[in-house]
Amino acid sequence: MPQHSPQNPAADRFSASPHKVGVLLLNLGTPDATDYWSVRRYLGEFLSDPRVIETPKWLWWPILNLVILSFRPQKSGHAYQQIWDREHNDSPLRLITEAQTANLARRLGGEDIVVDYAMRYGNPSTRSVLERMEAAGCRRILLVPLYPQYSATTTATANDKAFEALRRMRWQPAVRTAPAYYDTPAYVAALGDSIREGIAALDFEPQRVITSYHGMPVEYRDKGDPYYHQCHETTRLVGEYLGWPAERLMVTFQSRFGPTEWLQPYTDRTLEALPGQGVKKIAILAPAFSADCIETLEEIAITGKASFLAAGGEDFAYIPCLNDSEGGMDMVEAVVRQELSGWL
């Protein structure tokens, strides 16, 4: 076994490093720019993930590379252009996640803790950030997937990527993974308060409030993914917290892709149908997202609004994600402190 000596510089480096605790916030990801090739690289990585697309690789590879990645980057790039932060030349998702990281770092404080963030797809990569944390002396790392409801397509693949990177490390830190927090009192309260405050700021009273969750193929639910049930439980608990009758809150699912059946009711079709049912004033939010992104800002706040108004709707309000709001960060801090128990 190598001994601690001048002839073993690696041992010197690690023995001299302070032992720190790392907190790594994990989110989905974003292209680095809105041009065709940037979006294609991002979509290629995202849609190649077997956790996301369970179609056998031999069948999916030609469809993805010869068809989807030839045409979809233009459409997605246009959508990203609608919400891109021109001042910082970056996506809202990355900027908000950076702000969440800085806020949490201030709250936790101290020289013995390192807070950082990484993206499952795109930059900064999970591997690069884990290597940076390890080099900074982190001997214990808490992985925090920023997904309130658990799904193999989000939480699991974020953790998969982290463990894939850890597998390449000569000296692995001790690792914990934070669980889904869809039913925790802190999350339910933060979400409920954001709804109450969002509605109070409006100049109209919504007839219905829609909680729109990211969708998934029905097949995934039927195979045992708990996401669908956790989404419904989140909305039920928030309704109880607000003291609302069950019919005032609706659950819908957005962002379906491909020809297979996805979780229903679909958000887009619901928005088109509600005015014809006499529901012409609505508010909508996306509780499955911890930060506003293309699925919330473009798909809901822009395209969804246009569809609702075109169908005869009169008033439409989008209630933002928790982002780095005070209530949202109180919730993230509570989750992190709970999972760091015994480490700090």
NORFENRA-V937175 format. One record per pair of residues at least 4 apart in sequence whose C-alpha atoms are under 7 Angstrom apart, sorted by the first residue. I is the first residue (numbers start at 1). J is the second residue. D is the distance in whole Angstrom. If there is no record, write none. Layout:
I,J,D + I,J,D
This chain:
3,8,7 + 4,8,6 + 4,11,6 + 4,12,6 + 8,12,7 + 9,13,6 + 10,14,6 + 11,15,6 + 12,16,6 + 13,17,6 + 17,137,5 + 18,137,6 + 19,137,5 + 19,138,6 + 19,139,6 + 20,112,5 + 20,113,5 + 20,137,6 + 20,138,4 + 20,139,6 + 20,140,7 + 21,112,6 + 21,113,5 + 21,114,6 + 21,138,5 + 21,139,6 + 21,140,5 + 21,141,6 + 22,113,6 + 22,114,5 + 22,115,6 + 22,133,7 + 22,138,6 + 22,140,6 + 22,141,4 + 22,142,6 + 23,114,6 + 23,115,5 + 23,116,6 + 23,141,6 + 23,142,5 + 23,143,6 + 24,115,6 + 24,116,5 + 24,117,5 + 24,142,6 + 24,143,5 + 24,144,6 + 25,116,6 + 25,117,4 + 25,118,6 + 25,143,6 + 25,144,5 + 25,145,6 + 25,146,7 + 26,117,6 + 26,118,5 + 26,119,6 + 26,120,7 + 26,144,6 + 26,145,5 + 26,146,6 + 26,158,7 + 27,118,7 + 27,119,5 + 27,120,6 + 27,145,6 + 27,146,6 + 28,119,5 + 28,120,5 + 28,121,6 + 29,119,5 + 29,120,6 + 29,121,5 + 29,122,6 + 30,42,7 + 30,91,7 + 30,121,7 + 30,122,6 + 31,38,6 + 31,39,5 + 31,42,5 + 31,122,6 + 32,38,6 + 33,38,6 + 33,39,7 + 34,38,6 + 34,39,6 + 34,77,5 + 34,80,6 + 34,81,6 + 35,39,6 + 35,77,6 + 36,40,6 + 36,73,6 + 36,74,6 + 36,77,6 + 37,41,6 + 38,42,6 + 39,43,6 + 39,73,5 + 39,77,6 + 40,44,6 + 40,69,6 + 40,73,5 + 41,45,6 + 42,46,6 + 42,121,7 + 42,122,6 + 43,47,6 + 44,48,6 + 44,69,7 + 45,49,7 + 45,121,6 + 46,121,6 + 47,52,7 + 47,53,6 + 49,53,6 + 50,54,5 + 51,152,6 + 51,153,5 + 51,157,6 + 52,153,5 + 55,59,7 + 55,60,6 + 56,60,6 + 57,61,6 + 60,64,6 + 61,65,6 + 62,66,5 + 63,67,5 + 63,68,6 + 64,68,5 + 64,69,6 + 65,69,5 + 66,70,6 + 67,71,7 + 68,72,6 + 69,73,6 + 72,76,6 + 73,77,6 + 74,78,6 + 75,79,6 + 76,80,6 + 77,81,6 + 78,82,7 + 79,298,6 + 80,84,6 + 80,294,6 + 82,298,7 + 83,294,7 + 83,297,7 + 83,298,6 + 84,90,6 + 84,91,5 + 84,92,7 + 85,89,5 + 85,90,5 + 85,91,6 + 85,92,6 + 90,95,7 + 91,95,6 + 92,96,6 + 92,292,7 + 92,293,6 + 93,97,6 + 93,291,6 + 93,292,6 + 93,293,5 + 94,98,6 + 95,99,6 + 96,100,6 + 96,291,6 + 96,323,6 + 96,324,7 + 97,101,6 + 97,291,7 + 98,102,6 + 99,103,6 + 99,324,6 + 100,104,6 + 100,324,5 + 101,105,6 + 101,115,6 + 101,116,6 + 101,117,6 + 102,106,6 + 103,107,6 + 104,108,6 + 104,333,7 + 105,109,6 + 105,115,5 + 118,124,5 + 118,125,6 + 118,126,5 + 118,129,6 + 119,123,6 + 119,124,6 + 119,125,5 + 119,126,6 + 120,125,7 + 120,126,6 + 120,158,6 + 120,161,7 + 121,125,7 + 124,128,7 + 124,129,7 + 125,129,6 + 126,130,6 + 126,161,7 + 126,162,6 + 127,131,6 + 127,162,7 + 127,165,5 + 128,132,6 + 129,133,6 + 130,134,6 + 131,135,6 + 132,136,6 + 133,137,7 + 133,138,6 + 134,138,5 + 134,139,7 + 138,173,7 + 139,173,4 + 139,174,6 + 140,173,5 + 140,174,5 + 140,175,6 + 141,173,7 + 141,174,6 + 141,175,5 + 141,176,6 + 142,175,6 + 142,176,5 + 142,177,6 + 142,178,7 + 143,176,6 + 143,177,5 + 143,178,6 + 144,177,6 + 144,178,5 + 145,155,6 + 145,158,7 + 145,178,7 + 146,290,6 + 147,155,6 + 147,180,7 + 147,288,6 + 147,289,7 + 147,290,7 + 148,180,5 + 148,181,5 + 148,182,5 + 148,288,6 + 149,180,5 + 149,181,7 + 149,182,5 + 149,227,6 + 149,230,6 + 149,231,6 + 149,288,7 + 150,155,6 + 150,180,5 + 150,226,7 + 150,227,5 + 151,155,6 + 151,156,7 + 151,225,6 + 151,226,7 + 151,227,5 + 152,156,5 + 152,157,6 + 152,225,7 + 153,157,6 + 154,158,6 + 155,159,6 + 156,160,6 + 157,161,6 + 158,162,7 + 159,163,6 + 160,164,6 + 161,165,6 + 162,166,6 + 163,167,6 + 166,172,6 + 178,339,6 + 181,187,7 + 182,187,7 + 182,230,7 + 182,234,6 + 183,187,7 + 183,188,6 + 183,234,6 + 184,188,6 + 185,189,6 + 186,190,6 + 186,331,5 + 187,191,6 + 187,331,6 + 188,192,6 + 188,237,7 + 188,238,6 + 189,193,6 + 190,194,6 + 190,327,5 + 190,328,6 + 190,331,7 + 191,195,6 + 192,196,6 + 192,238,5 + 192,241,7 + 192,242,6 + 193,197,6 + 194,198,6 + 195,199,6 + 195,319,7 + 196,200,6 + 197,201,6 + 198,202,7 + 198,319,6 + 206,281,5 + 206,282,4 + 206,283,6 + 207,279,6 + 207,281,5 + 207,282,6 + 208,248,5 + 208,249,6 + 208,282,5 + 208,283,7 + 209,248,6 + 209,249,5 + 209,250,6 + 209,282,6 + 209,283,5 + 209,284,6 + 210,249,6 + 210,250,5 + 210,251,6 + 210,283,6 + 210,284,5 + 210,285,6 + 211,249,7 + 211,250,6 + 211,251,5 + 211,252,6 + 211,284,6 + 211,285,5 + 211,286,6 + 211,287,7 + 212,251,6 + 212,252,5 + 212,253,5 + 212,254,6 + 212,267,6 + 212,284,7 + 212,285,6 + 212,286,5 + 212,287,7 + 213,252,6 + 213,253,5 + 213,254,6 + 213,286,6 + 213,287,6 + 213,288,5 + 214,253,5 + 214,254,5 + 214,255,6 + 214,288,7 + 215,253,5 + 215,254,5 + 215,255,6 + 215,256,6 + 215,262,6 + 215,263,6 + 216,220,7 + 216,256,7 + 216,262,5 + 216,263,6 + 217,260,7 + 217,261,6 + 217,262,4 + 217,263,6 + 218,222,6 + 218,261,6 + 218,262,5 + 218,263,5 + 219,223,6 + 220,224,7 + 220,225,6 + 221,225,5 + 221,226,7 + 221,228,7 + 226,230,6 + 227,231,6 + 228,232,7 + 229,233,6 + 230,234,6 + 231,235,6 + 232,236,6 + 232,251,7 + 233,237,6 + 234,238,6 + 235,239,6 + 236,240,6 + 237,241,6 + 238,242,6 + 239,243,6 + 239,244,5 + 239,246,7 + 239,249,7 + 240,244,6 + 244,248,7 + 252,264,6 + 252,265,5 + 252,266,6 + 252,267,5 + 253,263,6 + 253,264,6 + 253,265,6 + 253,266,5 + 253,267,5 + 254,266,6 + 254,267,5 + 254,268,7 + 256,262,6 + 265,270,7 + 266,270,6 + 267,271,6 + 268,272,6 + 268,304,6 + 269,273,6 + 270,274,6 + 271,304,7 + 271,307,7 + 271,308,5 + 272,307,6 + 272,308,5 + 272,311,6 + 273,277,7 + 274,278,7 + 274,279,5 + 274,280,7 + 275,279,5 + 275,280,5 + 275,311,6 + 275,312,5 + 275,313,5 + 280,313,4 + 280,314,5 + 280,315,6 + 281,313,7 + 281,314,6 + 281,315,5 + 281,316,6 + 282,315,6 + 282,316,5 + 282,317,6 + 283,316,6 + 283,317,5 + 283,318,6 + 283,319,7 + 284,317,6 + 284,318,5 + 284,319,6 + 285,318,6 + 285,319,5 + 285,320,6 + 286,296,7 + 286,321,7 + 287,321,7 + 289,321,7 + 290,321,6 + 290,322,6 + 290,323,6 + 291,321,6 + 291,322,7 + 291,323,5 + 292,296,6 + 292,297,6 + 292,320,7 + 292,321,6 + 292,323,7 + 293,297,6 + 294,298,5 + 294,299,7 + 295,299,5 + 295,300,7 + 296,300,5 + 296,301,6 + 297,301,5 + 297,302,6 + 298,302,5 + 298,303,6 + 299,303,5 + 299,304,6 + 300,304,4 + 300,305,7 + 301,305,6 + 301,318,6 + 302,306,6 + 303,307,6 + 304,308,6 + 305,309,6 + 305,316,6 + 306,310,6 + 307,311,6 + 308,312,7 + 308,313,5 + 309,313,4 + 309,314,6 + 322,328,5 + 323,328,6 + 324,328,6 + 324,329,6 + 325,329,6 + 326,330,6 + 327,331,6 + 328,332,6 + 329,333,6 + 330,334,6 + 331,335,6 + 332,336,6 + 333,337,6 + 334,338,6 + 335,339,6 + 336,340,6 + 337,341,6 + 340,344,7
